[in-house]
Amino acid sequence: MVIDWDAFKEHKQHSVRNDNFEITLEFLKSYYNMTNPHDIYDALREDDIGQMMLDKRNITDAEGLENILYKI
């Protein structure tokens, strides 16, 4: 899967969140209708920018991502 970062930029303009990672998760959930943490993690892991976001937060698996998803 390729994340449409141009669509993300448009989504970001209308988001009430301040954290880019939370906005990215919100974007993946709404734009791609993703709800499964494993699918979201895989999409981020396959993308260079997404992988950097995961690395920055030391998220190494879908379970680590799932904890953040429940907070947003």
mmJSON file of the N, C-alpha and C atoms, coordinates in Angstrom:
{"data_MODEL":{"atom_site":{
"group_PDB":["ATOM","ATOM","ATOM","ATOM","ATOM","ATOM","ATOM","ATOM","ATOM","ATOM","ATOM","ATOM","ATOM","ATOM","ATOM","ATOM","ATOM","ATOM","ATOM","ATOM","ATOM","ATOM","ATOM","ATOM","ATOM","ATOM","ATOM","ATOM","ATOM","ATOM","ATOM","ATOM","ATOM","ATOM","ATOM","ATOM","ATOM","ATOM","ATOM","ATOM","ATOM","ATOM","ATOM","ATOM","ATOM","ATOM","ATOM","ATOM","ATOM","ATOM","ATOM","ATOM","ATOM","ATOM","ATOM","ATOM","ATOM","ATOM","ATOM","ATOM","ATOM","ATOM","ATOM","ATOM","ATOM","ATOM","ATOM","ATOM","ATOM","ATOM","ATOM","ATOM","ATOM","ATOM","ATOM","ATOM","ATOM","ATOM","ATOM","ATOM","ATOM","ATOM","ATOM","ATOM","ATOM","ATOM","ATOM","ATOM","ATOM","ATOM","ATOM","ATOM","ATOM","ATOM","ATOM","ATOM","ATOM","ATOM","ATOM","ATOM","ATOM","ATOM","ATOM","ATOM","ATOM","ATOM","ATOM","ATOM","ATOM","ATOM","ATOM","ATOM","ATOM","ATOM","ATOM","ATOM","ATOM","ATOM","ATOM","ATOM","ATOM","ATOM","ATOM","ATOM","ATOM","ATOM","ATOM","ATOM","ATOM","ATOM","ATOM","ATOM","ATOM","ATOM","ATOM","ATOM","ATOM","ATOM","ATOM","ATOM","ATOM","ATOM","ATOM","ATOM","ATOM","ATOM","ATOM","ATOM","ATOM","ATOM","ATOM","ATOM","ATOM","ATOM","ATOM","ATOM","ATOM","ATOM","ATOM","ATOM","ATOM","ATOM","ATOM","ATOM","ATOM","ATOM","ATOM","ATOM","ATOM","ATOM","ATOM","ATOM","ATOM","ATOM","ATOM","ATOM","ATOM","ATOM","ATOM","ATOM","ATOM","ATOM","ATOM","ATOM","ATOM","ATOM","ATOM","ATOM","ATOM","ATOM","ATOM","ATOM","ATOM","ATOM","ATOM","ATOM","ATOM","ATOM","ATOM","ATOM","ATOM","ATOM","ATOM","ATOM","ATOM","ATOM","ATOM","ATOM","ATOM","ATOM","ATOM","ATOM","ATOM","ATOM","ATOM","ATOM"],
"id":[1,2,3,4,5,6,7,8,9,10,11,12,13,14,15,16,17,18,19,20,21,22,23,24,25,26,27,28,29,30,31,32,33,34,35,36,37,38,39,40,41,42,43,44,45,46,47,48,49,50,51,52,53,54,55,56,57,58,59,60,61,62,63,64,65,66,67,68,69,70,71,72,73,74,75,76,77,78,79,80,81,82,83,84,85,86,87,88,89,90,91,92,93,94,95,96,97,98,99,100,101,102,103,104,105,106,107,108,109,110,111,112,113,114,115,116,117,118,119,120,121,122,123,124,125,126,127,128,129,130,131,132,133,134,135,136,137,138,139,140,141,142,143,144,145,146,147,148,149,150,151,152,153,154,155,156,157,158,159,160,161,162,163,164,165,166,167,168,169,170,171,172,173,174,175,176,177,178,179,180,181,182,183,184,185,186,187,188,189,190,191,192,193,194,195,196,197,198,199,200,201,202,203,204,205,206,207,208,209,210,211,212,213,214,215,216],
"type_symbol":["N","C","C","N","C","C","N","C","C","N","C","C","N","C","C","N","C","C","N","C","C","N","C","C","N","C","C","N","C","C","N","C","C","N","C","C","N","C","C","N","C","C","N","C","C","N","C","C","N","C","C","N","C","C","N","C","C","N","C","C","N","C","C","N","C","C","N","C","C","N","C","C","N","C","C","N","C","C","N","C","C","N","C","C","N","C","C","N","C","C","N","C","C","N","C","C","N","C","C","N","C","C","N","C","C","N","C","C","N","C","C","N","C","C","N","C","C","N","C","C","N","C","C","N","C","C","N","C","C","N","C","C","N","C","C","N","C","C","N","C","C","N","C","C","N","C","C","N","C","C","N","C","C","N","C","C","N","C","C","N","C","C","N","C","C","N","C","C","N","C","C","N","C","C","N","C","C","N","C","C","N","C","C","N","C","C","N","C","C","N","C","C","N","C","C","N","C","C","N","C","C","N","C","C","N","C","C","N","C","C","N","C","C","N","C","C"],
"label_atom_id":["N","CA","C","N","CA","C","N","CA","C","N","CA","C","N","CA","C","N","CA","C","N","CA","C","N","CA","C","N","CA","C","N","CA","C","N","CA","C","N","CA","C","N","CA","C","N","CA","C","N","CA","C","N","CA","C","N","CA","C","N","CA","C","N","CA","C","N","CA","C","N","CA","C","N","CA","C","N","CA","C","N","CA","C","N","CA","C","N","CA","C","N","CA","C","N","CA","C","N","CA","C","N","CA","C","N","CA","C","N","CA","C","N","CA","C","N","CA","C","N","CA","C","N","CA","C","N","CA","C","N","CA","C","N","CA","C","N","CA","C","N","CA","C","N","CA","C","N","CA","C","N","CA","C","N","CA","C","N","CA","C","N","CA","C","N","CA","C","N","CA","C","N","CA","C","N","CA","C","N","CA","C","N","CA","C","N","CA","C","N","CA","C","N","CA","C","N","CA","C","N","CA","C","N","CA","C","N","CA","C","N","CA","C","N","CA","C","N","CA","C","N","CA","C","N","CA","C","N","CA","C","N","CA","C","N","CA","C","N","CA","C","N","CA","C","N","CA","C","N","CA","C"],
"label_alt_id":[null,null,null,null,null,null,null,null,null,null,null,null,null,null,null,null,null,null,null,null,null,null,null,null,null,null,null,null,null,null,null,null,null,null,null,null,null,null,null,null,null,null,null,null,null,null,null,null,null,null,null,null,null,null,null,null,null,null,null,null,null,null,null,null,null,null,null,null,null,null,null,null,null,null,null,null,null,null,null,null,null,null,null,null,null,null,null,null,null,null,null,null,null,null,null,null,null,null,null,null,null,null,null,null,null,null,null,null,null,null,null,null,null,null,null,null,null,null,null,null,null,null,null,null,null,null,null,null,null,null,null,null,null,null,null,null,null,null,null,null,null,null,null,null,null,null,null,null,null,null,null,null,null,null,null,null,null,null,null,null,null,null,null,null,null,null,null,null,null,null,null,null,null,null,null,null,null,null,null,null,null,null,null,null,null,null,null,null,null,null,null,null,null,null,null,null,null,null,null,null,null,null,null,null,null,null,null,null,null,null,null,null,null,null,null,null],
"label_comp_id":["MET","MET","MET","VAL","VAL","VAL","ILE","ILE","ILE","ASP","ASP","ASP","TRP","TRP","TRP","ASP","ASP","ASP","ALA","ALA","ALA","PHE","PHE","PHE","LYS","LYS","LYS","GLU","GLU","GLU","HIS","HIS","HIS","LYS","LYS","LYS","GLN","GLN","GLN","HIS","HIS","HIS","SER","SER","SER","VAL","VAL","VAL","ARG","ARG","ARG","ASN","ASN","ASN","ASP","ASP","ASP","ASN","ASN","ASN","PHE","PHE","PHE","GLU","GLU","GLU","ILE","ILE","ILE","THR","THR","THR","LEU","LEU","LEU","GLU","GLU","GLU","PHE","PHE","PHE","LEU","LEU","LEU","LYS","LYS","LYS","SER","SER","SER","TYR","TYR","TYR","TYR","TYR","TYR","ASN","ASN","ASN","MET","MET","MET","THR","THR","THR","ASN","ASN","ASN","PRO","PRO","PRO","HIS","HIS","HIS","ASP","ASP","ASP","ILE","ILE","ILE","TYR","TYR","TYR","ASP","ASP","ASP","ALA","ALA","ALA","LEU","LEU","LEU","ARG","ARG","ARG","GLU","GLU","GLU","ASP","ASP","ASP","ASP","ASP","ASP","ILE","ILE","ILE","GLY","GLY","GLY","GLN","GLN","GLN","MET","MET","MET","MET","MET","MET","LEU","LEU","LEU","ASP","ASP","ASP","LYS","LYS","LYS","ARG","ARG","ARG","ASN","ASN","ASN","ILE","ILE","ILE","THR","THR","THR","ASP","ASP","ASP","ALA","ALA","ALA","GLU","GLU","GLU","GLY","GLY","GLY","LEU","LEU","LEU","GLU","GLU","GLU","ASN","ASN","ASN","ILE","ILE","ILE","LEU","LEU","LEU","TYR","TYR","TYR","LYS","LYS","LYS","ILE","ILE","ILE"],
"label_asym_id":["A","A","A","A","A","A","A","A","A","A","A","A","A","A","A","A","A","A","A","A","A","A","A","A","A","A","A","A","A","A","A","A","A","A","A","A","A","A","A","A","A","A","A","A","A","A","A","A","A","A","A","A","A","A","A","A","A","A","A","A","A","A","A","A","A","A","A","A","A","A","A","A","A","A","A","A","A","A","A","A","A","A","A","A","A","A","A","A","A","A","A","A","A","A","A","A","A","A","A","A","A","A","A","A","A","A","A","A","A","A","A","A","A","A","A","A","A","A","A","A","A","A","A","A","A","A","A","A","A","A","A","A","A","A","A","A","A","A","A","A","A","A","A","A","A","A","A","A","A","A","A","A","A","A","A","A","A","A","A","A","A","A","A","A","A","A","A","A","A","A","A","A","A","A","A","A","A","A","A","A","A","A","A","A","A","A","A","A","A","A","A","A","A","A","A","A","A","A","A","A","A","A","A","A","A","A","A","A","A","A","A","A","A","A","A","A"],
"label_entity_id":["1","1","1","1","1","1","1","1","1","1","1","1","1","1","1","1","1","1","1","1","1","1","1","1","1","1","1","1","1","1","1","1","1","1","1","1","1","1","1","1","1","1","1","1","1","1","1","1","1","1","1","1","1","1","1","1","1","1","1","1","1","1","1","1","1","1","1","1","1","1","1","1","1","1","1","1","1","1","1","1","1","1","1","1","1","1","1","1","1","1","1","1","1","1","1","1","1","1","1","1","1","1","1","1","1","1","1","1","1","1","1","1","1","1","1","1","1","1","1","1","1","1","1","1","1","1","1","1","1","1","1","1","1","1","1","1","1","1","1","1","1","1","1","1","1","1","1","1","1","1","1","1","1","1","1","1","1","1","1","1","1","1","1","1","1","1","1","1","1","1","1","1","1","1","1","1","1","1","1","1","1","1","1","1","1","1","1","1","1","1","1","1","1","1","1","1","1","1","1","1","1","1","1","1","1","1","1","1","1","1","1","1","1","1","1","1"],
"label_seq_id":[1,1,1,2,2,2,3,3,3,4,4,4,5,5,5,6,6,6,7,7,7,8,8,8,9,9,9,10,10,10,11,11,11,12,12,12,13,13,13,14,14,14,15,15,15,16,16,16,17,17,17,18,18,18,19,19,19,20,20,20,21,21,21,22,22,22,23,23,23,24,24,24,25,25,25,26,26,26,27,27,27,28,28,28,29,29,29,30,30,30,31,31,31,32,32,32,33,33,33,34,34,34,35,35,35,36,36,36,37,37,37,38,38,38,39,39,39,40,40,40,41,41,41,42,42,42,43,43,43,44,44,44,45,45,45,46,46,46,47,47,47,48,48,48,49,49,49,50,50,50,51,51,51,52,52,52,53,53,53,54,54,54,55,55,55,56,56,56,57,57,57,58,58,58,59,59,59,60,60,60,61,61,61,62,62,62,63,63,63,64,64,64,65,65,65,66,66,66,67,67,67,68,68,68,69,69,69,70,70,70,71,71,71,72,72,72],
"pdbx_PDB_ins_code":[null,null,null,null,null,null,null,null,null,null,null,null,null,null,null,null,null,null,null,null,null,null,null,null,null,null,null,null,null,null,null,null,null,null,null,null,null,null,null,null,null,null,null,null,null,null,null,null,null,null,null,null,null,null,null,null,null,null,null,null,null,null,null,null,null,null,null,null,null,null,null,null,null,null,null,null,null,null,null,null,null,null,null,null,null,null,null,null,null,null,null,null,null,null,null,null,null,null,null,null,null,null,null,null,null,null,null,null,null,null,null,null,null,null,null,null,null,null,null,null,null,null,null,null,null,null,null,null,null,null,null,null,null,null,null,null,null,null,null,null,null,null,null,null,null,null,null,null,null,null,null,null,null,null,null,null,null,null,null,null,null,null,null,null,null,null,null,null,null,null,null,null,null,null,null,null,null,null,null,null,null,null,null,null,null,null,null,null,null,null,null,null,null,null,null,null,null,null,null,null,null,null,null,null,null,null,null,null,null,null,null,null,null,null,null,null],
"Cartn_x":[0.839,0.0,0.888,0.494,1.207,0.323,0.879,0.125,0.128,-1.041,-1.198,-0.909,0.342,0.752,0.155,-0.209,-0.899,-2.281,-2.985,-4.295,-4.13,-3.036,-2.756,-2.613,-1.892,-1.704,-3.041,-3.928,-5.271,-6.016,-5.929,-6.581,-6.022,-4.721,-4.046,-4.566,-4.895,-5.394,-6.701,-7.453,-8.759,-8.773,-7.638,-7.556,-7.432,-8.011,-7.913,-6.712,-6.043,-4.885,-3.619,-2.658,-1.39,-0.245,-0.361,0.705,0.585,1.65,1.615,1.342,1.856,1.626,0.152,-0.453,-1.88,-2.709,-2.302,-3.011,-2.876,-1.692,-1.479,-2.367,-2.446,-3.314,-4.773,-5.184,-6.546,-6.814,-5.834,-5.947,-6.101,-5.249,-5.329,-6.673,-7.164,-8.452,-9.594,-9.55,-10.674,-10.537,-9.381,-9.198,-9.185,-8.519,-8.416,-9.365,-10.16,-11.124,-10.443,-9.298,-8.541,-8.904,-9.206,-9.506,-8.622,-8.043,-7.228,-5.811,-5.331,-3.984,-2.888,-3.082,-2.087,-1.997,-3.142,-3.149,-2.5,-2.826,-2.255,-0.751,-0.318,1.113,1.833,1.263,1.878,1.981,0.939,0.957,2.061,2.197,3.24,4.631,4.761,6.055,6.54,5.63,5.99,6.301,6.044,6.262,7.472,8.337,9.541,9.207,8.29,7.911,7.21,6.331,5.637,6.608,7.628,8.637,9.403,9.709,10.387,9.514,8.219,7.302,7.276,7.237,7.249,8.566,9.672,10.983,11.114,10.623,10.715,10.013,8.953,8.171,8.501,9.523,9.955,8.828,7.998,6.913,7.438,7.485,8.076,7.071,5.809,4.792,3.409,2.425,1.052,0.482,0.931,0.425,0.847,2.063,2.523,1.728,1.367,0.549,-0.871,-1.361,-2.727,-2.941,-1.947,-2.068,-2.285,-1.626,-1.786,-3.148,-3.579,-4.865,-6.021,-5.926,-6.996,-7.037,-5.925,-5.868,-6.454,-6.467,-6.978,-8.402],
"Cartn_y":[-1.176,0.0,1.245,2.222,3.491,4.554,5.231,6.284,7.53,8.101,9.316,10.523,10.974,12.062,13.395,13.551,14.784,14.852,13.726,13.68,13.877,13.378,13.57,15.055,15.793,17.23,17.953,17.567,18.159,17.81,16.556,16.105,16.85,17.06,17.712,19.136,19.817,21.185,21.266,20.19,20.185,19.429,18.919,18.139,19.067,18.643,19.409,18.947,17.91,17.369,18.153,18.116,18.815,17.866,16.618,15.643,14.997,15.085,14.539,13.043,12.314,10.87,10.575,11.279,11.091,11.476,12.543,12.955,11.876,11.282,10.208,9.014,8.64,7.519,7.845,9.048,9.491,9.447,9.885,9.887,8.463,7.558,6.173,5.546,5.858,5.307,5.849,7.136,7.727,7.597,7.936,7.95,6.542,5.615,4.248,3.294,3.822,3.025,1.839,2.113,1.079,1.114,-0.034,-0.109,-1.129,-2.029,-3.079,-2.556,-2.611,-2.126,-2.809,-4.069,-4.786,-4.202,-3.862,-3.258,-1.875,-1.091,0.254,0.167,-0.736,-0.914,-1.333,-2.275,-2.734,-1.604,-0.782,0.339,1.325,1.624,2.548,1.944,0.682,0.004,-0.05,-0.134,-0.228,1.127,2.203,3.554,4.163,4.858,5.44,6.43,7.328,8.321,7.626,6.699,5.947,5.177,4.573,3.84,4.777,5.979,6.953,7.332,7.466,7.783,6.661,5.424,4.276,4.219,4.421,4.375,5.46,6.654,7.775,7.456,6.664,6.323,4.931,4.307,2.967,1.943,2.051,1.096,0.015,-1.207,-2.299,-3.359,-3.202,-4.176,-3.542,-4.265,-3.748,-3.54,-4.324,-4.183,-2.84,-2.411,-1.104,0.019,-0.143,0.842,0.84,-0.315,-0.446,0.405,0.49,1.306,2.78,3.265,4.667,4.854,3.884,4.003,4.142,3.487,3.578,4.943,5.661,6.967,8.074,7.835,8.888,8.64],
"Cartn_z":[0.0,0.0,0.0,-0.753,-0.81,-0.156,0.833,1.523,0.646,0.446,-0.356,0.539,0.537,1.432,1.009,-0.256,-0.678,-0.05,-0.032,0.624,2.129,2.685,4.109,4.419,3.57,3.797,3.816,2.938,2.918,4.204,4.615,5.844,7.053,7.07,8.197,8.41,7.33,7.436,8.211,8.233,8.879,10.207,10.608,11.841,13.048,14.157,15.402,16.229,15.784,16.517,16.178,17.105,16.903,16.568,16.952,16.76,15.38,14.575,13.213,13.183,14.173,14.193,14.45,15.387,15.654,14.44,13.756,12.537,11.471,11.372,10.401,10.698,11.964,12.346,12.048,12.386,12.106,10.602,9.803,8.354,7.809,8.273,7.796,8.151,9.333,9.758,8.914,8.592,7.867,6.35,5.791,4.337,3.752,4.435,3.94,4.654,5.57,6.328,7.02,7.62,8.32,9.805,10.347,11.777,12.491,11.743,12.323,12.586,13.844,14.153,13.339,12.994,12.192,10.78,10.189,8.856,8.873,9.895,10.015,10.22,11.092,11.343,10.059,9.328,8.079,7.064,6.964,6.02,6.392,7.673,8.115,7.918,8.205,8.097,6.649,5.706,4.289,3.657,4.384,3.878,4.588,3.855,4.458,5.57,5.307,6.321,7.483,7.18,8.222,9.101,8.483,9.251,10.171,9.707,10.567,11.764,11.532,12.628,13.658,13.186,14.096,14.871,14.173,14.821,15.885,15.572,16.511,17.826,17.748,18.942,19.477,18.905,19.318,19.252,18.218,18.006,17.069,17.585,16.812,16.402,16.827,16.444,16.528,16.026,15.989,17.388,18.344,19.709,20.305,20.017,20.477,19.85,18.603,17.91,18.454,18.811,19.307,20.568,21.417,22.623,22.284,21.262,20.842,20.181,19.383,18.695,19.684,20.824,21.806,22.469,22.465,23.087,22.217,20.887,20.005,19.583],
"occupancy":[1.0,1.0,1.0,1.0,1.0,1.0,1.0,1.0,1.0,1.0,1.0,1.0,1.0,1.0,1.0,1.0,1.0,1.0,1.0,1.0,1.0,1.0,1.0,1.0,1.0,1.0,1.0,1.0,1.0,1.0,1.0,1.0,1.0,1.0,1.0,1.0,1.0,1.0,1.0,1.0,1.0,1.0,1.0,1.0,1.0,1.0,1.0,1.0,1.0,1.0,1.0,1.0,1.0,1.0,1.0,1.0,1.0,1.0,1.0,1.0,1.0,1.0,1.0,1.0,1.0,1.0,1.0,1.0,1.0,1.0,1.0,1.0,1.0,1.0,1.0,1.0,1.0,1.0,1.0,1.0,1.0,1.0,1.0,1.0,1.0,1.0,1.0,1.0,1.0,1.0,1.0,1.0,1.0,1.0,1.0,1.0,1.0,1.0,1.0,1.0,1.0,1.0,1.0,1.0,1.0,1.0,1.0,1.0,1.0,1.0,1.0,1.0,1.0,1.0,1.0,1.0,1.0,1.0,1.0,1.0,1.0,1.0,1.0,1.0,1.0,1.0,1.0,1.0,1.0,1.0,1.0,1.0,1.0,1.0,1.0,1.0,1.0,1.0,1.0,1.0,1.0,1.0,1.0,1.0,1.0,1.0,1.0,1.0,1.0,1.0,1.0,1.0,1.0,1.0,1.0,1.0,1.0,1.0,1.0,1.0,1.0,1.0,1.0,1.0,1.0,1.0,1.0,1.0,1.0,1.0,1.0,1.0,1.0,1.0,1.0,1.0,1.0,1.0,1.0,1.0,1.0,1.0,1.0,1.0,1.0,1.0,1.0,1.0,1.0,1.0,1.0,1.0,1.0,1.0,1.0,1.0,1.0,1.0,1.0,1.0,1.0,1.0,1.0,1.0,1.0,1.0,1.0,1.0,1.0,1.0,1.0,1.0,1.0,1.0,1.0,1.0],
"B_iso_or_equiv":[0.0,0.0,0.0,0.0,0.0,0.0,0.0,0.0,0.0,0.0,0.0,0.0,0.0,0.0,0.0,0.0,0.0,0.0,0.0,0.0,0.0,0.0,0.0,0.0,0.0,0.0,0.0,0.0,0.0,0.0,0.0,0.0,0.0,0.0,0.0,0.0,0.0,0.0,0.0,0.0,0.0,0.0,0.0,0.0,0.0,0.0,0.0,0.0,0.0,0.0,0.0,0.0,0.0,0.0,0.0,0.0,0.0,0.0,0.0,0.0,0.0,0.0,0.0,0.0,0.0,0.0,0.0,0.0,0.0,0.0,0.0,0.0,0.0,0.0,0.0,0.0,0.0,0.0,0.0,0.0,0.0,0.0,0.0,0.0,0.0,0.0,0.0,0.0,0.0,0.0,0.0,0.0,0.0,0.0,0.0,0.0,0.0,0.0,0.0,0.0,0.0,0.0,0.0,0.0,0.0,0.0,0.0,0.0,0.0,0.0,0.0,0.0,0.0,0.0,0.0,0.0,0.0,0.0,0.0,0.0,0.0,0.0,0.0,0.0,0.0,0.0,0.0,0.0,0.0,0.0,0.0,0.0,0.0,0.0,0.0,0.0,0.0,0.0,0.0,0.0,0.0,0.0,0.0,0.0,0.0,0.0,0.0,0.0,0.0,0.0,0.0,0.0,0.0,0.0,0.0,0.0,0.0,0.0,0.0,0.0,0.0,0.0,0.0,0.0,0.0,0.0,0.0,0.0,0.0,0.0,0.0,0.0,0.0,0.0,0.0,0.0,0.0,0.0,0.0,0.0,0.0,0.0,0.0,0.0,0.0,0.0,0.0,0.0,0.0,0.0,0.0,0.0,0.0,0.0,0.0,0.0,0.0,0.0,0.0,0.0,0.0,0.0,0.0,0.0,0.0,0.0,0.0,0.0,0.0,0.0,0.0,0.0,0.0,0.0,0.0,0.0],
"pdbx_formal_charge":[null,null,null,null,null,null,null,null,null,null,null,null,null,null,null,null,null,null,null,null,null,null,null,null,null,null,null,null,null,null,null,null,null,null,null,null,null,null,null,null,null,null,null,null,null,null,null,null,null,null,null,null,null,null,null,null,null,null,null,null,null,null,null,null,null,null,null,null,null,null,null,null,null,null,null,null,null,null,null,null,null,null,null,null,null,null,null,null,null,null,null,null,null,null,null,null,null,null,null,null,null,null,null,null,null,null,null,null,null,null,null,null,null,null,null,null,null,null,null,null,null,null,null,null,null,null,null,null,null,null,null,null,null,null,null,null,null,null,null,null,null,null,null,null,null,null,null,null,null,null,null,null,null,null,null,null,null,null,null,null,null,null,null,null,null,null,null,null,null,null,null,null,null,null,null,null,null,null,null,null,null,null,null,null,null,null,null,null,null,null,null,null,null,null,null,null,null,null,null,null,null,null,null,null,null,null,null,null,null,null,null,null,null,null,null,null],
"auth_seq_id":[1,1,1,2,2,2,3,3,3,4,4,4,5,5,5,6,6,6,7,7,7,8,8,8,9,9,9,10,10,10,11,11,11,12,12,12,13,13,13,14,14,14,15,15,15,16,16,16,17,17,17,18,18,18,19,19,19,20,20,20,21,21,21,22,22,22,23,23,23,24,24,24,25,25,25,26,26,26,27,27,27,28,28,28,29,29,29,30,30,30,31,31,31,32,32,32,33,33,33,34,34,34,35,35,35,36,36,36,37,37,37,38,38,38,39,39,39,40,40,40,41,41,41,42,42,42,43,43,43,44,44,44,45,45,45,46,46,46,47,47,47,48,48,48,49,49,49,50,50,50,51,51,51,52,52,52,53,53,53,54,54,54,55,55,55,56,56,56,57,57,57,58,58,58,59,59,59,60,60,60,61,61,61,62,62,62,63,63,63,64,64,64,65,65,65,66,66,66,67,67,67,68,68,68,69,69,69,70,70,70,71,71,71,72,72,72],
"auth_comp_id":["MET","MET","MET","VAL","VAL","VAL","ILE","ILE","ILE","ASP","ASP","ASP","TRP","TRP","TRP","ASP","ASP","ASP","ALA","ALA","ALA","PHE","PHE","PHE","LYS","LYS","LYS","GLU","GLU","GLU","HIS","HIS","HIS","LYS","LYS","LYS","GLN","GLN","GLN","HIS","HIS","HIS","SER","SER","SER","VAL","VAL","VAL","ARG","ARG","ARG","ASN","ASN","ASN","ASP","ASP","ASP","ASN","ASN","ASN","PHE","PHE","PHE","GLU","GLU","GLU","ILE","ILE","ILE","THR","THR","THR","LEU","LEU","LEU","GLU","GLU","GLU","PHE","PHE","PHE","LEU","LEU","LEU","LYS","LYS","LYS","SER","SER","SER","TYR","TYR","TYR","TYR","TYR","TYR","ASN","ASN","ASN","MET","MET","MET","THR","THR","THR","ASN","ASN","ASN","PRO","PRO","PRO","HIS","HIS","HIS","ASP","ASP","ASP","ILE","ILE","ILE","TYR","TYR","TYR","ASP","ASP","ASP","ALA","ALA","ALA","LEU","LEU","LEU","ARG","ARG","ARG","GLU","GLU","GLU","ASP","ASP","ASP","ASP","ASP","ASP","ILE","ILE","ILE","GLY","GLY","GLY","GLN","GLN","GLN","MET","MET","MET","MET","MET","MET","LEU","LEU","LEU","ASP","ASP","ASP","LYS","LYS","LYS","ARG","ARG","ARG","ASN","ASN","ASN","ILE","ILE","ILE","THR","THR","THR","ASP","ASP","ASP","ALA","ALA","ALA","GLU","GLU","GLU","GLY","GLY","GLY","LEU","LEU","LEU","GLU","GLU","GLU","ASN","ASN","ASN","ILE","ILE","ILE","LEU","LEU","LEU","TYR","TYR","TYR","LYS","LYS","LYS","ILE","ILE","ILE"],
"auth_asym_id":["A","A","A","A","A","A","A","A","A","A","A","A","A","A","A","A","A","A","A","A","A","A","A","A","A","A","A","A","A","A","A","A","A","A","A","A","A","A","A","A","A","A","A","A","A","A","A","A","A","A","A","A","A","A","A","A","A","A","A","A","A","A","A","A","A","A","A","A","A","A","A","A","A","A","A","A","A","A","A","A","A","A","A","A","A","A","A","A","A","A","A","A","A","A","A","A","A","A","A","A","A","A","A","A","A","A","A","A","A","A","A","A","A","A","A","A","A","A","A","A","A","A","A","A","A","A","A","A","A","A","A","A","A","A","A","A","A","A","A","A","A","A","A","A","A","A","A","A","A","A","A","A","A","A","A","A","A","A","A","A","A","A","A","A","A","A","A","A","A","A","A","A","A","A","A","A","A","A","A","A","A","A","A","A","A","A","A","A","A","A","A","A","A","A","A","A","A","A","A","A","A","A","A","A","A","A","A","A","A","A","A","A","A","A","A","A"],
"auth_atom_id":["N","CA","C","N","CA","C","N","CA","C","N","CA","C","N","CA","C","N","CA","C","N","CA","C","N","CA","C","N","CA","C","N","CA","C","N","CA","C","N","CA","C","N","CA","C","N","CA","C","N","CA","C","N","CA","C","N","CA","C","N","CA","C","N","CA","C","N","CA","C","N","CA","C","N","CA","C","N","CA","C","N","CA","C","N","CA","C","N","CA","C","N","CA","C","N","CA","C","N","CA","C","N","CA","C","N","CA","C","N","CA","C","N","CA","C","N","CA","C","N","CA","C","N","CA","C","N","CA","C","N","CA","C","N","CA","C","N","CA","C","N","CA","C","N","CA","C","N","CA","C","N","CA","C","N","CA","C","N","CA","C","N","CA","C","N","CA","C","N","CA","C","N","CA","C","N","CA","C","N","CA","C","N","CA","C","N","CA","C","N","CA","C","N","CA","C","N","CA","C","N","CA","C","N","CA","C","N","CA","C","N","CA","C","N","CA","C","N","CA","C","N","CA","C","N","CA","C","N","CA","C","N","CA","C","N","CA","C","N","CA","C","N","CA","C","N","CA","C","N","CA","C"],
"pdbx_PDB_model_num":[1,1,1,1,1,1,1,1,1,1,1,1,1,1,1,1,1,1,1,1,1,1,1,1,1,1,1,1,1,1,1,1,1,1,1,1,1,1,1,1,1,1,1,1,1,1,1,1,1,1,1,1,1,1,1,1,1,1,1,1,1,1,1,1,1,1,1,1,1,1,1,1,1,1,1,1,1,1,1,1,1,1,1,1,1,1,1,1,1,1,1,1,1,1,1,1,1,1,1,1,1,1,1,1,1,1,1,1,1,1,1,1,1,1,1,1,1,1,1,1,1,1,1,1,1,1,1,1,1,1,1,1,1,1,1,1,1,1,1,1,1,1,1,1,1,1,1,1,1,1,1,1,1,1,1,1,1,1,1,1,1,1,1,1,1,1,1,1,1,1,1,1,1,1,1,1,1,1,1,1,1,1,1,1,1,1,1,1,1,1,1,1,1,1,1,1,1,1,1,1,1,1,1,1,1,1,1,1,1,1,1,1,1,1,1,1]
}}}
